[in-house]
Amino acid sequence: MVRLDAVELRRIRLPLVAPFETSFGVQTERDILLVKAVTSVGEGWGECVAGEEPTYSPEYVDAAQHVLVHHLLPRLFGRGELAAEGVFGLLRPVHGHQMAKAAIECALLDAELRARNESFAHHLGAVREAVDCGVSVGIHPSVPALLDAVGGYIEAGYRRIKLKIKPGWDVEPVRAVRARFPTIPLQVDANTAYALTDAPHLGELDEFGLLLIEQPFPEDQMLAHAKLARRIRTPVCLDESIHSLQSAADAIELGACSIINIKPGRVGGYLEARRIHDLCAEHSIPVWMGGMLETGVGRAGNVAMAAMPNFTLPGDTSASDRYYHQDITEPFVLHDGRLKVPSGPGLGVTVDENRLREVTTAVEVVRPRASAVRAGSPPR
């Protein structure tokens, strides 16, 4: 049990190495909300993975900060002492806002584990010291440009390629990649861009021996996914549809998927993600770790979780230089297609305070029984 003394909400802006395009749009930088919990046993960090706009999910970064200040943190400050394991239940009365909830739970868990010299990996039940890494490849302006990008990632050692697809950019780019790289494990991600009427067209992807097709339909169309799964040979994987343990259980019972992408931020935190992992293991449903262009703070927790036993497919836990020229922690570096699982206390990474100051755009400190203390961009 710890006492939560204050929470620092820090906004940073990091440019991406290259534009990243999905069916939702093009991203060139990230506006990131970092959460630092100041507790009676020390400090801990969490990262909110919400984007700038509510396109991937209803959440977006400004709203995440607002709900933390006005609705989530007051419920935690009012408890006196608490534990990270209890955060999910304490915040249940606030509907939704899973990414905001996940960020503060992670920060508290990081503080607790650092205080008792225990790593995230050990706490979550990791069984591997390194994890196989895949890479998510965005939509490109041309097929030759896509082939060059994929070739570069394979040369770098990535063990699986994921292609973003959308109507008008699907069968032909996949055909080209499979023809050029016939043996690489390959999967596609539609990010909800299709409808059930597109099932015959999506069935054309069957010939390419894909590991899976990820989230072809909008997140609330669980039944449509179940119908698609019966019509095509390519395994259906759900991402956006899985926002809780209950939604995962429903998807499994309906036959809406045979694989699940776990993103801790999307489901409310690492502890709920662990429960989903265990449920899937009980039903022989393999899982893999998704990615949300995290900094080293979020990537550390993801890599630790990806070392759990039922994470049997390479995830989107790419190396730091896939997205950022300079991260805010020590970089995650690919070795033989794998990333080493952090073994230090808590998340096992150290935030570079100098780099953090360089990329900070605003800071808000929230304390118990007091109005939020606001600060603009710090001096550089």
ABEGO torsion letter per residue (X at the ends): XBBBABBBBBBBBBBBABBBBBAAEBBABBBBBBBBBBBAAEBBBBBBABBABBAABABBAAAAAAAAAAAAAAAAAAAEBBBAAAAAAAAAABBEGAAAAAAAAAAAAAAAAAAAGBBAAAAAGBABABBBBBBBBBBBABAAAAAAAAAAAAAAGBABBBBBBBBGBBAAAAAAAAAABAABBBBBBAGGABBAAAAAAAAAAAAAGBABBBGABBAABAAAAAAAAAABABBBBBBAABABAAAAAAAAAAGABABBBBBAAAAGEAAAAAAAAAAAAAAGBBBBBBBAGBBAAAAAAAAAAAABAABABBBABBBAAAABABBABBBBBBBGGBBBBBABBEAGBBBBAAAAAAABABBBBBBBGBBBBBBBBBBX
